[in-house]
Every structure is written in C-alpha cells, then in structure tokens.
Amino acid sequence: MGSVMYSCVTDFFTYETTKSVVVKSWSVGIINRIVQLLIITYFVGWVFIHEKAYQIVDTGIESSVITKVKGFGHHHNRVMDVADYVIPSQGVGVFCILTRVIITENQFQGKCPERGSAHYLTVHTVLVQQPLILHNLSHTPGVITGTCLNSSGQGKGQCEIEGWCPSENDTPMLDVENFTIFIKNSIRFPLFNVTRGNFPSSMTAEEIKTCIYHPERNPFCPIFRVGDVLSFTGQSVENLAQMGAEIGINIQWRCNLDLDIQHCVPKYSFTRLDAPFATNAVSKGYNFRFAKYYKTENGTEFRTLHKAFAIRFDVMVTGHVSCTYLCFVGLFSQQILFFTYKNGTVLCDIILLNFLKGAKQYKAKKFEEVMDFFENRASPGSELSFRAGIKRSYDSGAVSLAASDQRI
Ligand SMILES: Nc1ncnc2c1ncn2[C@@H]1O[C@H](COP(=O)(O)OP(=O)(O)OP(=O)(O)O)[C@@H](O)[C@H]1O
C-alpha cells in the first residue's frame, strides 16, 4: 500500500517537456533558415509595422443618444415652440424639425373642390375620359366624384373630391436656423470596459447654456445651432428648409488607451444622407402628413391636417479603440495568470537545461543529433556513423553538437 502511494506521489511530481532532434543537413538547414527569414520578415514588416499587430483593436461600441431641441419660430402670427415643431418630442437619436407646414384647419367630411393647379387639371382630363381609374389615384386628397367645378369653359377647372374638406393649400413657414440641438451621448467599449460621455463632467449649467459647437473654437460643446449643422453639410440652408432633407450627425470615437483617457473624445461630422435625391425631379426632400382630431359640440368629428416638410436628423455613433498588449494586460491583470501559465514551461526548460545538476544529461536527452544520411554517405565510414545514429555531445548553455567518429 505504502509503495503504491509512494509511486503515485513520484508519478505526480514529474515534468514533461518535448524532445527535439537536431538534423545537421545543409539542404534542409538552408531551406529551414530561408523559411524562417521569410516568416520573420512577414511578421516584422507586415504584421507588426504595417498592420500594427502589437495593438489590440476593437470597433464594438455600446452607445446611447438623447437629444433636446430648443428655440421659437413664428407661423401665421403664432409663436411656435419645441412641442409644435419637433417630432417625436421624446428626445431620441432620430428626430425631425419641421421647417415648413401646410396647415389645413377645420376639415369636415364632405364634398369640395380639390385645390391645386396643373397637376389636378390633368387628372380632370383623365376623369372625363376614364372615370373608373380615378378612384385608385392616391395623390388626390379625396375620392374624385366626377363633377367638374369652377370650370372656365375651356376644359379647365377643378375636380370635386369627396373626403376631408377643405383640401390642403400650399403656404410656407418657419425659420429654424437659430434653433439649437442638445446632444447627450454616452458610450462604452465593452472589450476594455471603458465608458465616456460627449462633454466633460466638469461642464457647468452656465457653460452649457452659453456655448455653441464649433469644430475649432468649441469642439466639445454639446449644443449645435441648426443653421451651422446645415451649412457644415455644404448644402444651401434655404433649399434644405424649403423641401426638407435627411441630415446625419456622426459622432466618432477614436480612442488610444495607451494615452491618457482624457484624450478619448468625440469628433463630430455632418452629412446630407439623402444627397443622391437632392437633384431629382421628384421626391427632392422629405415630408409627411399628420392630423389632429377634434369634435364639435354636437359630436361631429373634424380635424386639422398638417403637411410637414422637415429636416430629419439622424445621430449616428461609431467607435474605434486601440491598446497595445502591455496596456491590455495592465487593464486586465488577471490575464497575466494565464500568460504566466503559458510561459511556465519555457521557464522550466531554461532551469532544467542550464541550472540543474545533470543539465548536460537532460540536454542530451532533449536534443538528439542526427547526421544527414545522404551527405554522410559521401564520406567513407559515415553511413556506419549515421546508423550508429547519434552523438550526444553538448556544451553547457548553448546547444552545440559535434560529429562523432565513434563506431559500433
Ligand atoms: N437645445 C438646447 N439648447 C441650449 N441649451 C440646452 C438645450 N437643451 C438643453 N439645454 C441645456 O443643457 C442643460 C442640460 O439639459 P437637460 O435637459 O439635461 O436639463 P434640464 O434642466 O431638464 O433642461 P431644461 O433647461 O430644458 O429644463 C440644461 O442647462 C439645459 O438648459
């Protein structure tokens, strides 16, 4: 029993290491060195210097965006505020600021002339010729009844529609240039567990209320003037406001964690996202309709229809974080344990082959010298030497092997 225990313990306290065979061959040796040189050149030149492989890079980012728009505008002698011209009003990352609204008040169900000009006259022509088609036309504000109103007697006039009356009429509005947008963006790089906000935590309420973003003078102010944002896109502000548009506000986080975390700051850029349609003949900008419904005292429903031209802002966040391996290990010191475990065998080999009593014998076992069979055949007696196989002679420290003339 005792001897079994003893053998278990001695079996447990063992160390395993790999055994290498050193082949002294010109041909294989040259190929080996050339391949090694190519691999080292590839790693140093391409992987390390060009691709910066000594850095850990991650583009995964978690982000949250909150917005708030402020400002006043005049429309039909009424002062409009944020509740009137920002949709939705909850302060999300994608929101619309109305720049022009066609308001058609007090619409009741009934029959009335369709408003507008040339477009609807064409419809009227079609009406006379093919009445059935008209029930399927989606661009009329109601169902066309087939009756022609206000006719000038020359085939021109207005179609009668059945639906919400009166139908909408074009009127311009709002000057949005001086509205301001507050953007609150918080991000996290999950790989490194680093969190950042788009304005300094030391910023006071006074500073935030008085600052306006400018790429050089005030790059970290989170308040953006609408007129500035539109002009940063390089587009005509009047055109954008007139027809509506989609504007991208990109917040780019490019952080190098080898530097102080204070250098991890946002960079803003602005683009017109619907630029490919800007010069189209149709659908140049962005607009939509919505209605507010009411009831009269006697219970009849009526509504106010809004056709809104709006600038839709889309706040997008992108991230790129880098860090060298040393910085990574510094951030995650528990990783060092794994690193140490992996490199434990290397350390043990160094001790075993250089510092322990009998290091020479261990080396002899670990590195076995074999002479090249074909090269050795050229010299007399060498075949025997090869068959004998092996000479295990090592200098202490480096693995230097000497050919043997010993024959068996
Ligand atoms: N669009 C904006 N333009 C200018 N300043 C703004 C804008 N939106 C918010 N702020 C200011 O930024 C600060 C932070 O806004 P936040 O909405 O978090 O606080 P608040 O005190 O509830 O804001 P509010 O002044 O709307 O009541 C406040 O001082 C606020 O006045």
PDBQT file of the ligand as one rigid body, heavy atoms in Angstrom, charges set to zero:
ROOT
HETATM    1  N1  LIG A 501     -31.410  72.653 -27.243  1.00  0.00    +0.000 N 
HETATM    2  C1  LIG A 501     -30.764  73.247 -26.220  1.00  0.00    +0.000 A 
HETATM    3  N2  LIG A 501     -30.166  74.425 -26.426  1.00  0.00    +0.000 NA
HETATM    4  C2  LIG A 501     -29.486  75.020 -25.441  1.00  0.00    +0.000 A 
HETATM    5  N3  LIG A 501     -29.361  74.530 -24.193  1.00  0.00    +0.000 NA
HETATM    6  C3  LIG A 501     -29.950  73.368 -23.933  1.00  0.00    +0.000 A 
HETATM    7  C4  LIG A 501     -30.677  72.656 -24.940  1.00  0.00    +0.000 A 
HETATM    8  N4  LIG A 501     -31.158  71.539 -24.391  1.00  0.00    +0.000 NA
HETATM    9  C5  LIG A 501     -30.735  71.516 -23.130  1.00  0.00    +0.000 A 
HETATM   10  N5  LIG A 501     -30.016  72.614 -22.845  1.00  0.00    +0.000 N 
HETATM   11  C6  LIG A 501     -29.381  72.915 -21.568  1.00  0.00    +0.000 C 
HETATM   12  O1  LIG A 501     -28.481  71.846 -21.275  1.00  0.00    +0.000 OA
HETATM   13  C7  LIG A 501     -28.555  71.537 -19.894  1.00  0.00    +0.000 C 
HETATM   14  C8  LIG A 501     -28.889  70.066 -19.724  1.00  0.00    +0.000 C 
HETATM   15  O2  LIG A 501     -30.171  69.820 -20.258  1.00  0.00    +0.000 OA
HETATM   16  P1  LIG A 501     -31.167  68.809 -19.525  1.00  0.00    +0.000 P 
HETATM   17  O3  LIG A 501     -32.309  68.586 -20.438  1.00  0.00    +0.000 OA
HETATM   18  O4  LIG A 501     -30.381  67.631 -19.116  1.00  0.00    +0.000 OA
HETATM   19  O5  LIG A 501     -31.555  69.600 -18.205  1.00  0.00    +0.000 OA
HETATM   20  P2  LIG A 501     -32.877  70.411 -17.821  1.00  0.00    +0.000 P 
HETATM   21  O6  LIG A 501     -32.522  71.299 -16.684  1.00  0.00    +0.000 OA
HETATM   22  O7  LIG A 501     -34.022  69.495 -17.639  1.00  0.00    +0.000 OA
HETATM   23  O8  LIG A 501     -33.133  71.302 -19.126  1.00  0.00    +0.000 OA
HETATM   24  P3  LIG A 501     -34.237  72.412 -19.384  1.00  0.00    +0.000 P 
HETATM   25  O9  LIG A 501     -33.498  73.729 -19.407  1.00  0.00    +0.000 OA
HETATM   26  O10 LIG A 501     -34.793  72.071 -20.706  1.00  0.00    +0.000 OA
HETATM   27  O11 LIG A 501     -35.272  72.346 -18.302  1.00  0.00    +0.000 OA
HETATM   28  C9  LIG A 501     -29.568  72.462 -19.275  1.00  0.00    +0.000 C 
HETATM   29  O12 LIG A 501     -28.862  73.549 -18.710  1.00  0.00    +0.000 OA
HETATM   30  C10 LIG A 501     -30.399  72.924 -20.463  1.00  0.00    +0.000 C 
HETATM   31  O13 LIG A 501     -30.919  74.224 -20.252  1.00  0.00    +0.000 OA
ENDROOT
TORSDOF 0
